[in-house]
Amino acid sequence: MSRHFLFMCHPDHGHVIPNLAVVTELAARGHRVTYLTAPSMAEIVAEAGATVVTYPSRYRDADFALVANDPGYLMGVLLDESEAMLATATAELDDDRPDCLVYDTSVLYAARVLARHWDLPAAQVIPVFASNEHFSFLNAMYNPESDAAERPAAQRPKEMPEWVGATMARIGALCARYGVAAAPHEVWFEVPPLSLVTVPREFQYAGGTFDERFAFVGPCVGDRSFLGTWTPPADGLPVVLVSLGAVFNQDEGFFRTCVEAFRGRPWHAVMTTGGGVDRASLGDLPPNVEVHDFVPHVAVLEHASLCVTHAGMGTVMEALRSGTPMVCVPGSALDRPTGWRVRDLGLGTVLDPADLTPAALVDAIRSVLGDEETAARSELMRKAVAESGGTVRAADEVERHLARSR
């Protein structure tokens, strides 16, 4: 029987792209999919098979230097998005309510209030590490001492930060506005009946402690042609993908350092800037370096021997999916725990951005490319990703969740 699903996500490629394949799969099964997002994402979402409803997002106006290292500011930005989403959803979809919500965890405030307001089942998509009583991704992100710990969330804050109270107050205001009786902490810290985690359990911190409410489906990869095309080089050199993702990508110095690191080296670099820097600002490029705003990383990684990444979960999952070892250069609190996990599982190494020089990058690349154990562990993780189920399992889980909820 055909059902109506409403997906909700803010305009961040690292959060939208992981669920587009699920949208396509549900549409192919005969379901109707509506997708609430910002105008900047409308085209790629429509191509995935959804009917797009846009809301007035201010996400791209945020100060991402603060987003990277200030949790209170980040929560404020995401609450702003949630408020705008709720206003649009209730105004434009109240007469066409879905059967089930599927929401990105970053906008859980909007989705969990809306699900209660409409009395609907909902499923959460987590494109980062999941959290439970044994591991907190939020603690891991913003605890400066946690890079020395096996589990970054082992350290707990000694006192509640001020921003937590401010966040609770805003959630409470949203609940009151939409007639939701739940307390703010019930909305924020709810463990929903279904969370789709687009990470394999083997990569998740404390993965064995998560119960059946968490489906570790791994990366859900679909058509990425909207990112362009890419042709393998004819020079026969080992390919290295270099990327800072689609958000924290305005570091011209990083890309210039990478250009110099590859100059005259026996590797072929494919650098993607995400439109964050002007390619002309990188100067004369050697013949073994190509620079693009966007290319499908999955296409490059099919041929790559290594990935140099900011340790964003999207790029890391794409690399694990192809069994590609990594050099991680995490520049934000959001990405450091992922880099640590890559390092601790022997899937690559971590290079502090403060220590990044052409020589240091060359040394890191050599150390990973020449390590047989890293290659073997990367191959084992590739198999784990393949066995996680991906897009088909994610769609199955959502359908089963809706059937159980009726």
C-alpha positions in Angstrom: 0.0 0.0 0.0 1.3 3.4 -0.9 2.1 5.7 2.0 3.1 9.4 2.3 6.5 10.2 3.9 7.7 13.6 4.8 11.5 14.0 5.0 12.9 17.0 6.8 16.5 18.3 6.6 18.3 21.6 6.6 20.5 22.7 3.6 23.7 20.9 4.5 25.1 18.5 1.8 26.5 16.2 4.5 23.0 15.7 5.9 20.8 15.9 2.8 22.9 13.6 0.5 22.9 10.6 2.9 19.1 10.3 2.7 18.5 11.0 -0.9 19.0 7.4 -2.0 16.3 6.4 0.6 13.9 9.0 -0.9 14.5 7.4 -4.4 14.0 3.9 -3.1 10.8 4.7 -1.3 9.5 6.5 -4.4 10.4 3.5 -6.5 8.3 1.3 -4.2 5.3 3.4 -5.0 5.3 5.7 -2.0 4.7 9.4 -2.1 7.6 11.4 -0.7 7.5 15.1 0.3 10.7 16.8 1.3 10.9 19.9 3.4 14.2 21.7 2.9 15.7 25.0 1.8 15.4 26.4 -1.8 19.2 25.7 -2.4 18.5 21.9 -2.1 15.3 21.9 -4.1 16.8 20.7 -7.4 18.7 17.7 -6.2 15.9 16.7 -3.9 13.4 16.8 -6.8 15.7 14.7 -8.9 15.7 12.1 -6.2 12.0 11.7 -6.6 10.4 13.9 -3.9 7.9 16.7 -4.1 9.8 19.7 -2.6 8.4 22.1 -0.1 10.8 24.9 0.8 11.2 26.9 3.9 13.0 30.2 4.5 16.4 28.9 5.7 19.1 31.1 7.1 21.5 28.2 7.7 24.0 29.4 5.1 24.1 32.8 6.7 25.6 31.3 9.9 29.1 31.9 11.0 30.7 28.5 10.4 33.8 29.4 12.4 31.5 29.5 15.4 29.5 26.5 14.3 32.7 24.5 14.3 33.6 25.1 17.9 30.7 26.7 19.8 27.9 24.3 20.7 25.6 27.0 22.0 25.8 28.8 18.7 25.3 25.6 16.7 22.1 24.8 18.7 20.8 28.3 18.1 21.3 27.9 14.4 19.6 24.6 14.3 16.7 25.9 16.4 16.3 28.8 14.0 16.0 26.3 11.2 13.5 24.2 13.2 11.3 27.1 13.9 11.1 28.0 10.2 10.5 24.4 9.3 7.6 24.1 11.7 6.0 27.3 10.5 6.2 26.1 6.9 5.0 22.5 7.6 2.0 23.5 9.5 1.0 26.2 7.0 1.5 24.3 3.8 1.0 20.6 4.8 -1.7 20.7 7.4 -4.3 19.6 4.8 -1.9 17.0 3.3 -0.4 15.4 6.4 2.0 12.5 5.8 1.7 9.1 7.3 5.3 9.2 8.7 8.0 11.8 9.3 11.7 11.0 8.4 14.0 13.6 9.8 17.6 14.4 10.0 18.8 14.4 13.6 20.0 18.0 13.4 16.4 19.3 13.1 15.0 16.9 15.7 13.4 19.9 17.5 11.1 20.6 14.5 10.3 17.0 13.7 9.6 15.8 17.2 7.3 18.7 18.0 5.6 18.2 14.6 5.2 14.5 15.1 3.5 15.2 18.5 1.4 18.0 17.0 0.1 15.8 14.2 0.2 12.6 16.2 2.3 10.8 13.7 5.1 8.2 13.8 8.6 9.4 13.0 12.0 8.0 12.2 15.3 9.7 12.7 18.2 9.7 10.3 21.7 10.0 12.0 24.4 10.7 9.4 27.0 11.0 12.2 27.8 9.0 15.3 24.8 7.9 17.3 24.6 8.6 21.1 23.3 6.7 24.0 24.2 6.3 27.7 27.6 4.9 26.8 28.6 7.5 24.2 27.7 11.1 23.6 28.7 12.6 20.3 28.1 16.1 21.7 30.5 15.5 24.5 33.0 14.0 22.1 32.8 17.1 19.8 33.3 19.7 22.4 35.6 18.0 25.0 39.2 19.2 24.2 40.7 16.4 26.3 38.9 13.6 24.6 41.4 13.0 21.8 43.5 11.0 24.3 40.6 8.7 25.3 39.6 5.4 23.7 36.0 6.7 23.8 35.8 10.5 23.5 32.7 10.7 25.6 34.3 9.1 28.7 34.7 12.6 30.1 31.4 14.3 31.3 31.0 18.0 31.8 31.4 19.0 35.5 28.5 21.4 35.3 25.7 22.1 32.8 26.8 24.8 30.3 24.6 27.9 30.0 23.7 27.1 26.4 21.8 23.9 27.6 19.4 26.0 29.6 18.9 28.4 26.7 18.2 25.5 24.3 15.7 23.9 26.7 13.9 27.2 27.0 13.5 27.5 23.2 12.3 23.9 22.9 9.7 24.6 25.6 8.6 27.7 23.7 8.1 25.6 20.5 6.1 23.0 22.4 3.8 25.7 23.8 3.4 27.3 20.4 2.2 24.1 18.8 0.2 22.7 21.8 2.6 19.9 22.6 2.5 18.8 26.3 6.0 17.2 26.4 8.7 18.7 28.5 11.7 20.1 26.7 14.0 17.3 27.9 11.6 14.7 26.6 11.8 16.2 23.1 15.5 16.8 23.1 16.7 13.5 24.6 14.0 11.2 23.3 15.3 7.8 21.9 12.8 7.3 19.0 11.6 3.8 18.1 13.7 4.0 14.9 17.0 5.7 14.1 18.7 5.0 10.8 22.4 5.4 11.4 24.2 5.8 8.1 27.4 4.4 9.7 28.2 0.7 10.1 28.0 -0.6 13.7 31.7 -1.6 13.5 32.7 2.1 13.1 30.3 3.4 15.8 31.9 4.2 19.2 30.5 1.7 21.7 28.6 0.1 18.8 27.7 -3.0 20.7 25.8 -1.1 23.4 23.1 0.2 21.0 19.8 -1.7 21.0 17.2 -2.6 18.3 16.0 1.0 18.1 19.2 1.9 16.2 19.5 0.4 12.7 23.1 0.8 11.6 22.5 0.7 7.8 25.7 2.2 6.7 26.1 4.8 3.9 23.1 5.0 1.5 24.6 5.8 -1.8 22.5 6.6 -4.9 22.8 8.6 -8.1 25.4 11.3 -7.6 25.4 12.7 -11.2 24.2 16.0 -9.9 27.7 16.5 -8.6 29.1 16.2 -12.1 31.3 13.6 -13.8 34.9 12.5 -13.5 37.2 10.5 -15.7 40.3 8.7 -14.3 43.6 10.2 -15.3 45.7 8.8 -18.1 49.0 9.3 -16.2 48.7 5.9 -14.4 49.7 7.4 -11.0 48.0 6.4 -7.8 44.9 8.6 -7.3 44.4 10.6 -4.1 41.1 12.3 -3.3 41.5 15.6 -1.4 38.4 17.3 0.1 37.3 19.6 2.9 33.6 18.8 2.3 30.8 21.2 1.5 30.8 23.4 4.7 34.2 24.0 6.2 35.9 24.4 2.8 37.0 28.0 2.7 40.6 27.3 3.9 42.6 28.5 0.9 45.8 27.8 2.8 44.9 24.1 3.1 44.4 23.7 -0.6 47.6 25.6 -1.5 49.5 23.4 0.9 48.1 20.3 -0.7 49.0 21.6 -4.2 52.6 22.0 -3.1 52.7 18.6 -1.4 51.7 16.9 -4.6 53.9 19.0 -6.9 56.5 16.6 -8.4 55.3 13.6 -6.4 54.3 10.2 -7.9 50.6 10.6 -7.0 47.6 12.2 -8.9 45.5 14.5 -6.7 41.8 15.1 -7.3 40.9 18.1 -5.2 37.3 19.2 -4.6 36.8 22.6 -3.1 33.0 22.5 -2.7 33.0 26.0 -4.2 34.7 27.3 -1.0 37.7 28.9 -2.7 38.5 30.4 -6.1 40.5 27.8 -8.1 42.5 30.7 -9.6 43.8 31.6 -6.1 45.6 28.3 -5.9 48.2 29.4 -8.5 49.8 27.3 -11.2 48.8 23.7 -10.8 51.2 20.9 -11.6 50.1 18.3 -14.2 49.3 15.7 -11.5 46.8 17.9 -9.6 43.3 18.6 -10.8 40.9 20.9 -9.0 37.0 20.8 -9.2 34.3 22.6 -7.3 32.4 19.3 -7.1 32.8 15.8 -8.5 31.1 12.6 -7.3 33.5 11.3 -4.6 32.2 7.8 -5.0 33.4 7.8 -8.6 36.9 9.0 -7.7 37.2 6.6 -4.7 36.6 3.6 -7.0 40.0 4.4 -8.4 41.7 6.0 -5.4 44.5 4.7 -3.3 44.1 7.3 -0.5 41.7 10.0 0.7 42.9 13.2 2.4 39.8 14.5 4.2 38.6 16.9 6.9 37.1 13.7 8.5 33.5 14.7 7.7 31.4 11.7 8.1 30.0 11.8 4.6 33.5 11.6 3.0 34.7 9.1 5.5 31.8 6.8 4.8 32.4 7.1 1.1 36.0 6.1 1.6 35.2 3.2 3.9 32.6 2.0 1.3 35.5 1.6 -1.2 38.1 0.4 1.3 40.2 3.5 0.8 42.6 4.4 3.6 42.6 8.0 4.9 44.7 10.9 6.1 42.4 13.0 8.3 42.9 16.7 8.9 39.9 17.6 11.1 39.6 21.3 11.6 36.3 21.5 13.5 34.9 20.0 16.7 32.3 18.2 14.6 34.9 16.2 12.7 37.6 15.4 15.3 35.8 12.4 16.8 35.5 10.9 13.3 39.2 11.4 12.7 40.1 9.8 16.0 37.9 6.8 15.1 39.7 6.4 11.8 43.0 6.5 13.5 42.1 4.2 16.4 40.6 1.6 14.1 43.8 1.6 12.0 42.1 2.9 8.9 44.4 5.8 8.5 46.1 8.6 10.4 45.3 12.0 11.8 47.2 15.2 11.0 46.6 18.3 13.2 45.7 21.3 10.9 48.2 23.4 13.0 51.0 21.0 11.9 50.0 20.9 8.2 52.9 21.6 5.9 53.6 20.2 2.5 56.4 18.0 4.0 54.1 16.8 6.9 51.4 15.9 4.4 53.8 14.0 2.2 55.1 12.0 5.2 51.5 11.2 6.3 50.5 10.1 2.8 53.6 7.9 2.6 53.0 6.3 6.0 49.5 5.3 5.1 50.0 4.3 1.5 52.9 2.0 2.4 51.2 0.2 5.3 49.8 -3.2 4.5 47.9 -3.5 7.8 46.0 -0.3 7.1 45.1 -1.6 3.7 43.9 -4.9 5.3 41.8 -3.2 8.0 40.3 -0.9 5.3 39.2 -3.9 3.3 37.6 -5.5 6.4 35.7 -2.3 7.0 34.6 -2.2 3.3 33.0 -5.6 3.8 31.3 -4.4 7.0 29.8 -1.4 5.1 28.6 -3.7 2.4 26.9 -6.0 4.9 25.2 -3.2 6.7 22.4 -3.1 4.2 22.5 0.5 3.0 19.6 2.0 1.0 17.4 -1.1 0.7 17.6 -1.9 4.4 16.9 1.7 5.3 13.8 1.7 3.2 12.7 -1.7 4.7 13.2 -0.4 8.2 11.1 2.7 7.6 8.3 0.7 6.0 8.3 -1.8 8.9 8.4 1.1 11.5 5.3 2.6 9.9 3.5 -0.8 9.8 4.2 -1.3 13.5 3.0 2.2 14.3 -0.5 1.8 12.7 
